[in-house]
Amino acid sequence: MQSRARAGEVQPSTSHSALVDVKDAEDRAKYLAGRELEPVRAGGWLSQLFGRSKAGAGRRSTAEANPLLAFTSEASAAHSRAEAVVRPSSAGARNGSSGTLVAFGALVILGGLGAWGANRLNLITISGLAAKDGRLTIETRPAGAQVMIDGQLRGTTPLTLSLKSGSHTMTVRSDADERVVPLSVAAGAELAQHFEMKTLEPEVVVGRMSVVTDPAGARVSVDGRPVGTSPIEALDLTAAAHKVTVTSETGSAERTVTIEAGTSTSVVFSLPKVVAPLGGWLSISAPFDVQIVEGGDVIGSGGAAKIMLAGGRHDIVLVNRTLEYQESRRVEIAPGKVTPIRVDPPRVMVSANARPWADVLVDGTSVGQTPIANLALPIGTHQVVFRHPQLGERRETVVVNAKGPNRIAVDLTKSASPN
């Protein structure tokens, strides 16, 4: 019984010592495991950032799960296993953290280099584009057309100018034509445009002339160009003065005929019916155009006309309807000779006045100060100047006719009316 009792007393003491040893072993294992796990926790945010798990950080020993199963003899083995489990995991965590940091740093550097390179390339490209404008050359036929770019006048053709890159609208305009062209100009581009522009066709104003000769069959030329044999009817000519020449076997005649637009003019030539010297010529010299009429027929016209007439006496009339001038003459035509006639324009009275007053010049010659009455001037066209020291001068063109009255007056206090 005592033996059993001692045994019974000692046994609890042994069990207590075993429990104490096991407890100390568990505390030491936890302490060592905690120290080894600190690096793992320090790098845990990187492992979580990239989705990696902590190997061995959450393991618990069998003694931690059930203290009653811990023994002193097993405490060292548990400590050794804890170190074996924790240390590799700690080394792996440190290696994983270092690799992650290096990869992250490399990505940041590569991203910065890429952004710097893109910005540098962009700067070079933009500065290159801004440094050059396009160049445009415009030519037209005929030259002198106006060129507008985007509604602004830039000059007349031929023209070369610089344009900013982009879209533009070009307008080329002449008196009779206009072109609108859209343009797309690239930086540094060379463009050329050529246009065939329409031109204003001059208005052709014509009149008609008939040529009759006595005897008929004379060759007729107008301005040195043969147009046929007389009689000629309805010959179209421009409204201007033309030289008409008729030639036959018995003689020739020449006149200057003025053709008016929309009217018909008839010219009659009397040619000798026999060979000279039975015929002669009449020469007219006048400061204005006259028509030579004989027997109601116009036989010549012009300020300087040479007309062939049969030898003998002729009664002619010199006429200028604009100046209301008419004068009768009797001439003797000597066969084979030229009989000259000189026309001296008659002088008529002219009155001139101005408000308030003015010095008057006629054809550049001073004739006095207004009012002027009974100033004798030859019929025809004259230039009259009214001059005042404060109000300036006024120029007027005056046609003085033979029948009058001829008056001219100006008001220098008022501006001149447009012609």
Beta strands, then each sheet from edge to edge (+ up, - down):
strand 1: 134-141
strand 2: 146-149
strand 3: 152-156
strand 4: 159-163
strand 5: 166-173
strand 6: 178-185
strand 7: 190-196
strand 8: 206-214
strand 9: 219-222
strand 10: 225-229
strand 11: 232-238
strand 12: 241-247
strand 13: 252-258
strand 14: 264-270
strand 15: 279-285
strand 16: 291-294
strand 17: 297-301
strand 18: 304-310
strand 19: 312-320
strand 20: 325-333
strand 21: 338-342
strand 22: 347-355
strand 23: 359-362
strand 24: 365-369
strand 25: 372-378
strand 26: 380-388
strand 27: 392-400
strand 28: 406-411
sheet 1: 4+ 1- 7-
sheet 2: 3+ 2- 5+ 6-
sheet 3: 11+ 8- 14-
sheet 4: 10+ 9- 12+ 13-
sheet 5: 18+ 15- 21-
sheet 6: 17+ 16- 19+ 20-
sheet 7: 25+ 22- 28-
sheet 8: 24+ 23- 26+ 27-
end
